């Protein structure tokens, strides 16, 4: 059964921000010769103790080219807390993959309340830069898996509870892992602003609903282990994810996006840069192993 994308998006918008996504305001994708051979960047920095830096660089191809986007090799990729990069760490490329991570045994401490800077220098001396502010995220208090009121309690869903930080201008993303595999497709992105819920406690908010009816298509299954992380993101990153969703659910959030999706990256050669650099605080939730008890509505769903 085809996933009910529209229902999921509209209900999420009504519950939390009121303006999260719009299935009708589709971004016009302008793919032309000017958008070929651009660089796409997927970059994030988190406050984990290890493995907290990741940068992936690719080149775009013609829209009718079915080949995998080629990696950008031999770049110098730096992360710094200083705008002049006077105290930066240089990442190492993994096996000519275009993926750059911390060198072996290297640790980079990132803390909320700071701005972080990314600088990429390609082998032909093009410099790409970006910055992002890491804001403290509230503690993710609980994760639950129960039947959803959407669809007359026929589908399992993932719910979270957390305090929302007082003061407007906060943005959130939730990463959902099933048996240690991240749900990364654009249609499964869950993110929000605090516009209509500023300072409130968010109780049992439904962040994902498994609308598949056929057993072979279902995402949430008996015995699966569900794990959720709550991330702080900034407004530019939030706008980027909206653009990704509006580009017709085109696979991974970092399959190379069209050039008019918003980005916080700039290039010294004046060309567009596709993608985003995100510095984010992470709050881990509890694990849920799906069993018989999960195939029931939340208790307050009857009230």
Secondary structure, DSSP 8 states (H G I E B T S, - for coil): ----HHHHHHHHIIIIIS-S--SSS------SGGGTT-EEEEEEEE--SSS-EEEEEEE---TT--S---B--S-EEEEESSTT-TTEEE-EESTTSSEEE--TT------TTEEEEEEEE-TT--EEEEEEEE-----EEEEEEEE-TTTTT-SEEEEEEEE--SSS--EEEEEEEETTEE--BGGG-EEEE-TTTTT-EEEEEEEEE----SGGG-SS-TT-EEEEEEEEE-HHHHHHHHHHHHTT--SBTTS---TTS--S-EETTS--EEEEEEEE-EEE---EE--GGGSSB-GGGG-
